[in-house]
Amino acid sequence: MPTGEQIAVSIAAGARELLDAERAGEGLAGLAARAGNLAALVECYLPVLVHRERANGTNWPEVAEATGISVAQARGRWTLARLARLCAPVQGTHACDAAAALDMRRHATGEGASQPARARLVEALSFLRRTSGMSLSTLQRNTALDMNDLKAVMCGERVPSWLETGLLAAALGAVPADMRHLWECAAGVEPELATMTSTTARLALRRATRGIYLAAGCPPPAVVAGTARTVSTEGVEEVLDGETPVLWTSLAAVVSALEGDVRTVHGLWRAAWGTAPQRRPATSAADPSVHPAVGSRPARRERR
């Protein structure tokens, strides 16, 4: 499936080619074909944009308000089946083909990512599917993904694109944005920390922590506290809530207890809370001076 940027590039290229053909005096058949291709690209752009925003967590009422139609009309107009149907004719455009091929190669190999990071994304998706009780065939119908691609994603053989990840999360009843951190780690994509404000970094950190919690199977905070040893149940809840400043050592202890890689959230924590006044969440009776360091390996725990 082409991205919004790929389609926009193809629209710009198609418009230039149409203008050149018009000035060169190309015949009716040629101009009509070029105009038809351009119209197909334009028609495909908005559905792709809507589904991209849906994958980023935008709900249907927000889509309806932005596009000036009712919620029912938005749901009916931009179904996944219609998106696939509209985009089928534009898959052969040069710009879409080149960019999509590059995107496919990168996500198929998980270039720049570690196997544990890919495994964490699979664990989160598998947990969501188990808790939803949704069969693989139903999930395929609800997302309109190719069944072979879906199977490869669910067994860790293929890293999905962000759009695919968001669609899977939404179909399984999760907030797509909660999966963003896991997907970035699995796909080898660096978060754009330089462009984040402290507010957006705090939201990203909260979502990242939520994703790590999902990948761990959402254990009770008391269980996490028992594994972390240096943070109480209340402290774990504060870290997972993400609304108040916490010490790095407290966040790292919780992430490590959830078998997450603390290195992947350190930059987010610095952007979110590094300069904010912090208070230490309530600790357990264990020695509070013992905390995971940046780059430490997550502690293993027995699966429930």
Contacts in CASP RR format, 6 or more apart in sequence:
PFRMAT RR
TARGET T0000
AUTHOR 0000-0000-0000
METHOD contacts of the structure
MODEL  1
MPTGEQIAVSIAAGARELLDAERAGEGLAGLAARAGNLAALVECYLPVLV
HRERANGTNWPEVAEATGISVAQARGRWTLARLARLCAPVQGTHACDAAA
ALDMRRHATGEGASQPARARLVEALSFLRRTSGMSLSTLQRNTALDMNDL
KAVMCGERVPSWLETGLLAAALGAVPADMRHLWECAAGVEPELATMTSTT
ARLALRRATRGIYLAAGCPPPAVVAGTARTVSTEGVEEVLDGETPVLWTS
LAAVVSALEGDVRTVHGLWRAAWGTAPQRRPATSAADPSVHPAVGSRPAR
RERR
1 48 0 8 1.000
1 83 0 8 1.000
1 84 0 8 1.000
1 87 0 8 1.000
1 100 0 8 1.000
1 161 0 8 1.000
1 163 0 8 1.000
1 164 0 8 1.000
2 10 0 8 1.000
2 44 0 8 1.000
2 48 0 8 1.000
2 87 0 8 1.000
2 90 0 8 1.000
2 91 0 8 1.000
2 96 0 8 1.000
2 99 0 8 1.000
2 100 0 8 1.000
3 48 0 8 1.000
3 52 0 8 1.000
3 99 0 8 1.000
3 100 0 8 1.000
3 103 0 8 1.000
3 163 0 8 1.000
4 45 0 8 1.000
4 48 0 8 1.000
4 49 0 8 1.000
4 52 0 8 1.000
5 99 0 8 1.000
6 95 0 8 1.000
6 96 0 8 1.000
6 99 0 8 1.000
6 100 0 8 1.000
7 41 0 8 1.000
7 44 0 8 1.000
7 45 0 8 1.000
7 48 0 8 1.000
7 90 0 8 1.000
7 96 0 8 1.000
8 45 0 8 1.000
9 95 0 8 1.000
9 96 0 8 1.000
9 99 0 8 1.000
10 41 0 8 1.000
10 90 0 8 1.000
10 93 0 8 1.000
10 94 0 8 1.000
10 95 0 8 1.000
10 96 0 8 1.000
11 38 0 8 1.000
11 41 0 8 1.000
11 42 0 8 1.000
11 45 0 8 1.000
13 93 0 8 1.000
13 94 0 8 1.000
13 95 0 8 1.000
14 34 0 8 1.000
14 37 0 8 1.000
14 38 0 8 1.000
14 41 0 8 1.000
14 93 0 8 1.000
15 38 0 8 1.000
17 34 0 8 1.000
18 31 0 8 1.000
18 34 0 8 1.000
18 35 0 8 1.000
18 38 0 8 1.000
21 30 0 8 1.000
21 31 0 8 1.000
21 34 0 8 1.000
22 31 0 8 1.000
26 34 0 8 1.000
37 89 0 8 1.000
37 90 0 8 1.000
37 93 0 8 1.000
40 86 0 8 1.000
40 89 0 8 1.000
40 90 0 8 1.000
41 90 0 8 1.000
41 93 0 8 1.000
43 86 0 8 1.000
44 86 0 8 1.000
44 87 0 8 1.000
44 89 0 8 1.000
44 90 0 8 1.000
46 67 0 8 1.000
46 78 0 8 1.000
47 77 0 8 1.000
47 78 0 8 1.000
47 82 0 8 1.000
47 83 0 8 1.000
47 86 0 8 1.000
47 87 0 8 1.000
48 83 0 8 1.000
48 87 0 8 1.000
50 63 0 8 1.000
50 67 0 8 1.000
50 74 0 8 1.000
50 78 0 8 1.000
51 78 0 8 1.000
51 80 0 8 1.000
51 83 0 8 1.000
51 163 0 8 1.000
51 167 0 8 1.000
52 163 0 8 1.000
53 62 0 8 1.000
53 63 0 8 1.000
54 60 0 8 1.000
54 63 0 8 1.000
54 166 0 8 1.000
54 167 0 8 1.000
54 170 0 8 1.000
54 176 0 8 1.000
55 162 0 8 1.000
55 163 0 8 1.000
55 165 0 8 1.000
55 166 0 8 1.000
55 167 0 8 1.000
55 169 0 8 1.000
55 170 0 8 1.000
55 176 0 8 1.000
56 166 0 8 1.000
56 176 0 8 1.000
56 177 0 8 1.000
56 180 0 8 1.000
57 170 0 8 1.000
57 175 0 8 1.000
57 176 0 8 1.000
57 177 0 8 1.000
60 71 0 8 1.000
60 74 0 8 1.000
60 75 0 8 1.000
61 71 0 8 1.000
63 74 0 8 1.000
63 78 0 8 1.000
64 70 0 8 1.000
64 71 0 8 1.000
64 73 0 8 1.000
64 74 0 8 1.000
67 74 0 8 1.000
69 77 0 8 1.000
76 82 0 8 1.000
80 142 0 8 1.000
80 143 0 8 1.000
80 144 0 8 1.000
80 167 0 8 1.000
81 144 0 8 1.000
83 144 0 8 1.000
84 144 0 8 1.000
90 96 0 8 1.000
91 97 0 8 1.000
91 100 0 8 1.000
103 161 0 8 1.000
105 111 0 8 1.000
106 187 0 8 1.000
107 158 0 8 1.000
107 159 0 8 1.000
107 160 0 8 1.000
107 161 0 8 1.000
107 187 0 8 1.000
108 158 0 8 1.000
108 159 0 8 1.000
109 159 0 8 1.000
110 118 0 8 1.000
110 159 0 8 1.000
110 186 0 8 1.000
110 187 0 8 1.000
110 188 0 8 1.000
111 188 0 8 1.000
112 188 0 8 1.000
113 159 0 8 1.000
113 185 0 8 1.000
113 186 0 8 1.000
113 187 0 8 1.000
113 188 0 8 1.000
114 185 0 8 1.000
116 261 0 8 1.000
117 182 0 8 1.000
117 185 0 8 1.000
117 186 0 8 1.000
117 188 0 8 1.000
117 261 0 8 1.000
117 264 0 8 1.000
118 156 0 8 1.000
118 159 0 8 1.000
118 186 0 8 1.000
119 156 0 8 1.000
120 182 0 8 1.000
120 185 0 8 1.000
120 186 0 8 1.000
120 212 0 8 1.000
120 215 0 8 1.000
120 260 0 8 1.000
121 156 0 8 1.000
121 159 0 8 1.000
121 165 0 8 1.000
121 179 0 8 1.000
121 182 0 8 1.000
121 183 0 8 1.000
121 185 0 8 1.000
121 186 0 8 1.000
121 215 0 8 1.000
122 153 0 8 1.000
122 154 0 8 1.000
122 155 0 8 1.000
122 156 0 8 1.000
123 215 0 8 1.000
123 216 0 8 1.000
123 217 0 8 1.000
124 179 0 8 1.000
124 182 0 8 1.000
124 211 0 8 1.000
124 214 0 8 1.000
124 215 0 8 1.000
125 153 0 8 1.000
125 154 0 8 1.000
125 165 0 8 1.000
125 168 0 8 1.000
125 169 0 8 1.000
125 172 0 8 1.000
125 179 0 8 1.000
126 154 0 8 1.000
127 214 0 8 1.000
127 215 0 8 1.000
127 217 0 8 1.000
127 218 0 8 1.000
128 168 0 8 1.000
128 169 0 8 1.000
128 172 0 8 1.000
128 173 0 8 1.000
128 174 0 8 1.000
128 214 0 8 1.000
129 136 0 8 1.000
129 139 0 8 1.000
129 154 0 8 1.000
129 172 0 8 1.000
132 172 0 8 1.000
132 173 0 8 1.000
134 142 0 8 1.000
134 171 0 8 1.000
134 172 0 8 1.000
136 147 0 8 1.000
136 150 0 8 1.000
136 151 0 8 1.000
136 154 0 8 1.000
137 147 0 8 1.000
139 150 0 8 1.000
139 168 0 8 1.000
139 171 0 8 1.000
139 172 0 8 1.000
140 147 0 8 1.000
140 150 0 8 1.000
142 171 0 8 1.000
143 150 0 8 1.000
143 164 0 8 1.000
143 167 0 8 1.000
143 168 0 8 1.000
143 171 0 8 1.000
145 153 0 8 1.000
145 164 0 8 1.000
145 167 0 8 1.000
145 168 0 8 1.000
149 158 0 8 1.000
149 160 0 8 1.000
149 164 0 8 1.000
152 158 0 8 1.000
153 159 0 8 1.000
153 160 0 8 1.000
153 164 0 8 1.000
153 168 0 8 1.000
159 186 0 8 1.000
159 187 0 8 1.000
160 168 0 8 1.000
160 183 0 8 1.000
162 180 0 8 1.000
162 183 0 8 1.000
162 187 0 8 1.000
165 176 0 8 1.000
165 179 0 8 1.000
165 183 0 8 1.000
166 176 0 8 1.000
166 179 0 8 1.000
166 183 0 8 1.000
167 176 0 8 1.000
169 175 0 8 1.000
169 176 0 8 1.000
169 178 0 8 1.000
169 179 0 8 1.000
170 176 0 8 1.000
174 214 0 8 1.000
175 207 0 8 1.000
175 210 0 8 1.000
177 207 0 8 1.000
178 207 0 8 1.000
178 210 0 8 1.000
178 211 0 8 1.000
178 214 0 8 1.000
179 211 0 8 1.000
179 214 0 8 1.000
180 204 0 8 1.000
180 207 0 8 1.000
180 208 0 8 1.000
181 191 0 8 1.000
181 204 0 8 1.000
181 207 0 8 1.000
181 208 0 8 1.000
181 211 0 8 1.000
181 212 0 8 1.000
181 264 0 8 1.000
181 265 0 8 1.000
181 268 0 8 1.000
182 211 0 8 1.000
182 212 0 8 1.000
182 214 0 8 1.000
182 215 0 8 1.000
183 189 0 8 1.000
184 190 0 8 1.000
184 191 0 8 1.000
185 261 0 8 1.000
185 264 0 8 1.000
191 204 0 8 1.000
191 267 0 8 1.000
191 268 0 8 1.000
193 201 0 8 1.000
193 267 0 8 1.000
193 268 0 8 1.000
193 271 0 8 1.000
196 204 0 8 1.000
196 271 0 8 1.000
198 271 0 8 1.000
198 272 0 8 1.000
198 273 0 8 1.000
198 275 0 8 1.000
198 276 0 8 1.000
201 268 0 8 1.000
201 271 0 8 1.000
201 272 0 8 1.000
202 242 0 8 1.000
202 272 0 8 1.000
202 273 0 8 1.000
204 268 0 8 1.000
204 272 0 8 1.000
205 242 0 8 1.000
205 265 0 8 1.000
205 268 0 8 1.000
205 269 0 8 1.000
205 271 0 8 1.000
205 272 0 8 1.000
205 273 0 8 1.000
206 241 0 8 1.000
206 242 0 8 1.000
206 243 0 8 1.000
208 264 0 8 1.000
208 265 0 8 1.000
208 268 0 8 1.000
209 239 0 8 1.000
209 240 0 8 1.000
209 242 0 8 1.000
209 251 0 8 1.000
209 254 0 8 1.000
209 255 0 8 1.000
209 265 0 8 1.000
210 240 0 8 1.000
212 255 0 8 1.000
212 258 0 8 1.000
212 260 0 8 1.000
212 265 0 8 1.000
213 240 0 8 1.000
213 258 0 8 1.000
215 258 0 8 1.000
215 259 0 8 1.000
215 260 0 8 1.000
216 258 0 8 1.000
216 259 0 8 1.000
216 260 0 8 1.000
219 258 0 8 1.000
219 304 0 8 1.000
221 233 0 8 1.000
221 235 0 8 1.000
221 236 0 8 1.000
221 237 0 8 1.000
221 240 0 8 1.000
222 233 0 8 1.000
222 236 0 8 1.000
223 304 0 8 1.000
224 233 0 8 1.000
224 236 0 8 1.000
224 254 0 8 1.000
224 257 0 8 1.000
224 258 0 8 1.000
225 231 0 8 1.000
225 232 0 8 1.000
225 233 0 8 1.000
225 235 0 8 1.000
225 236 0 8 1.000
225 257 0 8 1.000
225 284 0 8 1.000
226 257 0 8 1.000
226 284 0 8 1.000
227 257 0 8 1.000
227 299 0 8 1.000
227 301 0 8 1.000
228 236 0 8 1.000
228 253 0 8 1.000
228 254 0 8 1.000
228 256 0 8 1.000
228 257 0 8 1.000
228 284 0 8 1.000
229 253 0 8 1.000
229 284 0 8 1.000
229 286 0 8 1.000
229 290 0 8 1.000
230 249 0 8 1.000
230 250 0 8 1.000
230 253 0 8 1.000
230 283 0 8 1.000
230 284 0 8 1.000
230 286 0 8 1.000
230 287 0 8 1.000
230 288 0 8 1.000
230 290 0 8 1.000
230 291 0 8 1.000
231 239 0 8 1.000
231 250 0 8 1.000
231 253 0 8 1.000
231 254 0 8 1.000
231 281 0 8 1.000
231 282 0 8 1.000
231 283 0 8 1.000
231 284 0 8 1.000
232 281 0 8 1.000
232 282 0 8 1.000
232 283 0 8 1.000
232 284 0 8 1.000
234 281 0 8 1.000
234 282 0 8 1.000
235 246 0 8 1.000
235 250 0 8 1.000
235 254 0 8 1.000
235 281 0 8 1.000
235 282 0 8 1.000
235 283 0 8 1.000
236 254 0 8 1.000
236 281 0 8 1.000
238 244 0 8 1.000
238 246 0 8 1.000
238 281 0 8 1.000
238 282 0 8 1.000
239 246 0 8 1.000
239 250 0 8 1.000
239 251 0 8 1.000
239 254 0 8 1.000
239 281 0 8 1.000
240 254 0 8 1.000
244 279 0 8 1.000
245 273 0 8 1.000
245 276 0 8 1.000
245 277 0 8 1.000
245 278 0 8 1.000
245 279 0 8 1.000
246 273 0 8 1.000
246 278 0 8 1.000
246 279 0 8 1.000
246 280 0 8 1.000
246 281 0 8 1.000
247 278 0 8 1.000
247 279 0 8 1.000
247 280 0 8 1.000
247 281 0 8 1.000
248 266 0 8 1.000
248 269 0 8 1.000
248 273 0 8 1.000
248 274 0 8 1.000
249 291 0 8 1.000
249 292 0 8 1.000
250 280 0 8 1.000
250 281 0 8 1.000
250 283 0 8 1.000
250 291 0 8 1.000
251 262 0 8 1.000
251 265 0 8 1.000
251 269 0 8 1.000
252 262 0 8 1.000
252 266 0 8 1.000
252 291 0 8 1.000
252 292 0 8 1.000
252 293 0 8 1.000
252 294 0 8 1.000
252 296 0 8 1.000
253 291 0 8 1.000
253 292 0 8 1.000
255 261 0 8 1.000
255 262 0 8 1.000
255 265 0 8 1.000
255 292 0 8 1.000
255 298 0 8 1.000
256 262 0 8 1.000
256 292 0 8 1.000
256 296 0 8 1.000
256 298 0 8 1.000
256 299 0 8 1.000
257 299 0 8 1.000
257 301 0 8 1.000
258 298 0 8 1.000
259 298 0 8 1.000
259 299 0 8 1.000
259 300 0 8 1.000
259 301 0 8 1.000
260 298 0 8 1.000
261 295 0 8 1.000
261 298 0 8 1.000
262 292 0 8 1.000
262 294 0 8 1.000
262 295 0 8 1.000
262 296 0 8 1.000
262 298 0 8 1.000
263 294 0 8 1.000
263 295 0 8 1.000
266 294 0 8 1.000
280 288 0 8 1.000
292 298 0 8 1.000
292 299 0 8 1.000
END
